[in-house]
Amino acid sequence: MAEGKKGELSGHSSSDVGKNTHREKTMVEKKGCLFSSVLMVIMAVIAAAGLLACTKGNGKGGSGDKNTGSAAAVEESWAYIHDKGTEILVLHKDGSAKYKGQDYTYTKGEDYLELTDKLGTVNRMKFVTERDHMLLYERLVYTFAGDGSPDGLIGLWKMGNQSFEFTDQGTFKEDEIFPGHYMVNEEEKSIRLAYNDHFVDAILYYQTEGNDLTIDYPMPVVPTQETDDEK
């Protein structure tokens, strides 16, 4: 009887061991699957975070990353010298450009920049590179506001709240408050403005047609600088 009980007890123990072994094996497999699932979730979260960071980086300022080979990679970025953190002109490596918020394609020569809009209208801008900045000649159109008809440059010309007034005595007044003397080079179609004070001399390029005076006015620009908020 003792042997029988011993045998029964022995048989019962062997079955339990088998069941426990199977249960432990199943638990290990489940833990392995759970670990793999958790690892895959973590990797997916990391990948998503990286993609979001890249998207934010490429979208900064609307100009793309200067150090990438993407279509929006920046070739040049310019701001007015009096507002160095505000981009007014950006040229991309893919031939696209943005000037004062408008989209263009561009062609750049040794001393000119051609911006072409979606309608095919071309804005040709002269530029001169100086030691620490660039002069970008922006095109402005003034309308004759004097008496009678214009006689060459002589008379009052207005564009909104801006103005030029040229006299036959070789004097001028810009915006009604900046006086000086001027000289015209008919061959180059240029005007040298010698201000009485405030500004250094400036050379403008001009053309007249009817009651319109078109002036290419030199604006000093520098490479756009990061503001404190962007650093």
ChimeraX attribute file (.defattr): number of C-alpha atoms within 10 A of each C-alpha:
attribute: neighborCount
match mode: 1-to-1
recipient: residues
	/A:1	6
	/A:2	7
	/A:3	9
	/A:4	9
	/A:5	10
	/A:6	11
	/A:7	12
	/A:8	12
	/A:9	11
	/A:10	12
	/A:11	11
	/A:12	11
	/A:13	12
	/A:14	12
	/A:15	11
	/A:16	11
	/A:17	11
	/A:18	11
	/A:19	12
	/A:20	12
	/A:21	12
	/A:22	12
	/A:23	12
	/A:24	12
	/A:25	12
	/A:26	12
	/A:27	12
	/A:28	12
	/A:29	12
	/A:30	12
	/A:31	12
	/A:32	12
	/A:33	12
	/A:34	12
	/A:35	12
	/A:36	12
	/A:37	12
	/A:38	12
	/A:39	12
	/A:40	12
	/A:41	12
	/A:42	12
	/A:43	12
	/A:44	12
	/A:45	12
	/A:46	12
	/A:47	12
	/A:48	12
	/A:49	12
	/A:50	12
	/A:51	12
	/A:52	12
	/A:53	12
	/A:54	12
	/A:55	12
	/A:56	12
	/A:57	14
	/A:58	18
	/A:59	13
	/A:60	11
	/A:61	12
	/A:62	11
	/A:63	20
	/A:64	20
	/A:65	18
	/A:66	16
	/A:67	9
	/A:68	11
	/A:69	12
	/A:70	14
	/A:71	13
	/A:72	21
	/A:73	19
	/A:74	22
	/A:75	16
	/A:76	14
	/A:77	21
	/A:78	23
	/A:79	19
	/A:80	21
	/A:81	17
	/A:82	10
	/A:83	13
	/A:84	17
	/A:85	18
	/A:86	18
	/A:87	23
	/A:88	18
	/A:89	19
	/A:90	22
	/A:91	23
	/A:92	21
	/A:93	15
	/A:94	15
	/A:95	15
	/A:96	20
	/A:97	26
	/A:98	21
	/A:99	14
	/A:100	9
	/A:101	11
	/A:102	11
	/A:103	15
	/A:104	21
	/A:105	18
	/A:106	20
	/A:107	14
	/A:108	14
	/A:109	9
	/A:110	9
	/A:111	11
	/A:112	15
	/A:113	18
	/A:114	17
	/A:115	21
	/A:116	18
	/A:117	16
	/A:118	10
	/A:119	7
	/A:120	10
	/A:121	11
	/A:122	15
	/A:123	15
	/A:124	18
	/A:125	18
	/A:126	21
	/A:127	19
	/A:128	14
	/A:129	13
	/A:130	10
	/A:131	5
	/A:132	9
	/A:133	15
	/A:134	19
	/A:135	18
	/A:136	23
	/A:137	22
	/A:138	16
	/A:139	16
	/A:140	12
	/A:141	15
	/A:142	19
	/A:143	20
	/A:144	22
	/A:145	18
	/A:146	14
	/A:147	8
	/A:148	8
	/A:149	12
	/A:150	20
	/A:151	11
	/A:152	12
	/A:153	19
	/A:154	19
	/A:155	19
	/A:156	20
	/A:157	23
	/A:158	19
	/A:159	15
	/A:160	7
	/A:161	7
	/A:162	11
	/A:163	18
	/A:164	23
	/A:165	20
	/A:166	20
	/A:167	14
	/A:168	10
	/A:169	9
	/A:170	12
	/A:171	17
	/A:172	23
	/A:173	20
	/A:174	18
	/A:175	15
	/A:176	12
	/A:177	8
	/A:178	14
	/A:179	20
	/A:180	17
	/A:181	17
	/A:182	20
	/A:183	13
	/A:184	17
	/A:185	10
	/A:186	9
	/A:187	6
	/A:188	9
	/A:189	12
	/A:190	17
	/A:191	18
	/A:192	15
	/A:193	22
	/A:194	18
	/A:195	19
	/A:196	13
	/A:197	10
	/A:198	8
	/A:199	10
	/A:200	9
	/A:201	15
	/A:202	14
	/A:203	17
	/A:204	17
	/A:205	19
	/A:206	20
	/A:207	14
	/A:208	17
	/A:209	10
	/A:210	11
	/A:211	15
	/A:212	16
	/A:213	21
	/A:214	16
	/A:215	19
	/A:216	20
	/A:217	19
	/A:218	20
	/A:219	14
	/A:220	20
	/A:221	24
	/A:222	20
	/A:223	20
	/A:224	20
	/A:225	15
	/A:226	12
	/A:227	10
	/A:228	7
	/A:229	5
	/A:230	9
	/A:231	5
